[in-house]
Amino acid sequence: MTLLVTVPTERLAANLGALPEGVDLRIWDLRSPAPADRIDIVVPPYMGGSSVLSALDGLDVRLVQGQSIGYDGVAETLPAGIPFANAASVHEASTAELAVGMMIAAQRQLPRFVAAQERGEWAPVFAESLADRRVLLVGFGGVGTAIARRLAPFEVELTAVARTARTEQIDGIGEVSVHGMDDLDALLPGAEIVVLSLPSTDETHHLFDAARIARMAPGALLVNVGRGPLVETDALVAALNSGAIRAASDVFEEEPLPAGHPLWSTPNLLITPHGGGASTAMNPRMARLIRRQIDRMLAGEPPVNIVL
């Protein structure tokens, strides 16, 4: 029996390398006619993948393997009865790198120095450190734990909050006591840096609204590498304009941010264009995950990372 697998790009196909005998690999981005009525594994495009899942309607598909950790909008467009797996294990390291980089850039005022360099101006400043800062991680899944591991050498005071209170043993850190979300409001005033890595759900929508942002310490840094809807945009703009807090965000409620959006001209904000996972680590790691799904399917084992 032949296993039919589709991937959206030649580059991803090349990263897969030589596949086991009996695997038929095709290039299909879901925007052209399907290569067959029955497909064992479909890998949709990385960006905007959920918008084309309706192309699977009427096909016999055993698994859709997404390329993102998040799966916002997938349930609304994925035809009923098709299992969907997310890309847990692919983007955590790169997203954590970006989160730490954004903390350093904001704390040490690197954008100020870039602007000064463009003006040919020597502009020293006494900046905030990352060392010795009290960092609150809101979300302690794959990305949150990856951030924690990377923060360990920076000598921060780390606290974590997640949906479920628990104790975890983290490589390179040791035992971490994770608070439940009920403790968030009590912990916020003591945090100098707050990092969001939660998914977008009904429960997390506008988790950081005006009232919660107001609980943050004056001048604290809010870093969002989770999902845009975690933070209420109008409340964020107001807090930044008043100088109440600072922020660094990779994700936004409206993406891409349109020209003229208030956030483009809001002070105390570092913007990156939703690039947490967009690094050279992505394709090889994505290929490893697809290979793992192929191997499991060939062995008659259930796929990993099923979320829908």
NORUR-V144028 format. One record per helix or strand. SS is the DSSP state (H for helix, E for strand). FROM is the first residue (numbers start at 1). TO is the last residue. If there is no record, write none. Layout:
ss=SS from=FROM to=TO
ss=SS from=FROM to=TO
This chain:
ss=E from=3 to=7
ss=H from=10 to=16
ss=E from=23 to=27
ss=E from=38 to=42
ss=H from=49 to=56
ss=E from=60 to=65
ss=H from=74 to=77
ss=E from=84 to=85
ss=H from=92 to=107
ss=H from=110 to=119
ss=E from=134 to=138
ss=H from=142 to=154
ss=E from=157 to=162
ss=E from=166 to=170
ss=E from=174 to=180
ss=H from=181 to=188
ss=E from=193 to=196
ss=E from=208 to=208
ss=H from=210 to=214
ss=E from=221 to=224
ss=H from=228 to=230
ss=E from=231 to=231
ss=H from=233 to=242
ss=E from=246 to=249
ss=H from=262 to=265
ss=E from=269 to=271
ss=H from=281 to=298
ss=E from=306 to=306
